[in-house]
Each structure stands twice: as structure tokens, then as C-alpha cells.
Amino acid sequence: SGHPGANDVLTAAATQPPDVARNNVRGYFTANPGEFLDLRRIAGPLQDLRNQCGIAITPGQFATLFEAMQV
């Protein structure tokens, strides 16, 4: 997989309290800005969909999608 650390932090975030998950994800991507940029390219269309259609993507769904994108 291309970003195992990102996968781990996002998967863990799905089971953590929101404030803990937010801090862990923010801390990981602050330390790994290249991975953050990759993730933004993936997440951009999901954010657009949410904004246009009012569809919310949960952290668990996002982690599953992220894992599925690993080749």
C-alpha cells in the first residue's frame, strides 16, 4: 500500500472519540504533508459531493474507501 501510516491513523480514527480522532489525524498529516496532499486529491470529489448533495461521509466510510484505493 502507498500510505500505510495514513491508513492506520484513519482506520483508528473511526473508533476514537471525535476530539481524539481529529487530533491524531491532524498530527499525522502535519508531520506528513505529502500524504495530506495526496489525500486531498482523493477527498476533493467526496467533499464536492457532500456540499452539492448534502451527503455526509463518515470517518469509517472514508477509511474503507481509502483502504480500497490502496493497490
ROTORVO-650999 format. One line per 8 residues: their letters; for each residue x negated, y, z negated of C-alpha. Coordinates in Angstrom, 1 decimal, always signed. Example, Ala and Ser with C-alpha at 12.3 -4.5 7.8 and 13.67 -1.06 7.14 Angstrom:
<drenvexs>
AS) -12.3:-4.5:-7.8 | -13.7:-1.1:-7.1
</drenvexs>
This chain:
<drenvexs>
SGHPGAND) +0.0:+0.0:+0.0 | -1.1:+3.5:+0.7 | -0.4:+5.1:-2.6 | -0.2:+2.5:-5.4 | -0.6:+5.1:-8.1 | +2.3:+7.2:-6.8 | +4.4:+4.1:-6.5 | +3.6:+3.2:-10.1
VLTAAATQ) +4.4:+6.7:-11.5 | +7.7:+7.0:-9.5 | +8.8:+3.5:-10.4 | +8.1:+4.1:-14.1 | +10.0:+7.5:-13.9 | +13.2:+5.7:-13.0 | +13.3:+4.1:-16.5 | +12.0:+7.1:-18.6
PPDVARNN) +13.8:+9.9:-20.2 | +14.1:+12.8:-17.7 | +11.7:+15.1:-19.5 | +9.0:+12.4:-19.8 | +9.5:+11.3:-16.2 | +9.2:+14.9:-15.0 | +6.0:+15.5:-16.9 | +4.5:+12.2:-15.8
VRGYFTAN) +5.3:+12.8:-12.1 | +4.2:+16.4:-12.2 | +1.0:+15.5:-13.9 | +0.2:+12.7:-11.4 | +0.8:+14.8:-8.3 | -1.0:+17.8:-9.8 | -4.0:+15.5:-10.1 | -3.4:+14.0:-6.6
PGEFLDLR) -2.3:+16.9:-4.3 | -2.9:+15.0:-1.1 | -0.4:+12.3:-2.2 | +2.0:+15.1:-3.1 | +1.9:+16.5:+0.4 | +2.4:+13.0:+1.9 | +5.4:+12.5:-0.4 | +6.9:+15.9:+0.5
RIAGPLQD) +6.8:+15.0:+4.2 | +8.7:+11.8:+3.3 | +11.1:+13.5:+0.9 | +11.9:+16.6:+3.1 | +14.6:+14.9:+5.1 | +16.2:+13.5:+1.9 | +16.3:+17.0:+0.3 | +17.8:+18.3:+3.5
LRNQCGIA) +20.5:+15.6:+3.4 | +21.2:+16.4:-0.2 | +21.5:+20.1:+0.5 | +23.7:+19.7:+3.5 | +26.0:+16.9:+2.3 | +25.8:+17.1:-1.4 | +24.3:+13.6:-1.6 | +22.1:+13.1:-4.7
ITPGQFAT) +19.2:+10.7:-4.5 | +18.3:+9.2:-7.9 | +14.7:+8.6:-9.0 | +15.4:+4.8:-8.8 | +16.6:+5.1:-5.2 | +13.7:+7.2:-4.3 | +11.2:+4.8:-5.9 | +12.9:+1.9:-4.0
LFEAMQV) +12.6:+3.9:-0.7 | +9.0:+4.8:-1.4 | +8.2:+1.2:-2.1 | +10.0:+0.1:+1.1 | +7.9:+2.6:+3.1 | +4.6:+1.0:+2.0 | +3.1:-1.1:+4.7
</drenvexs>
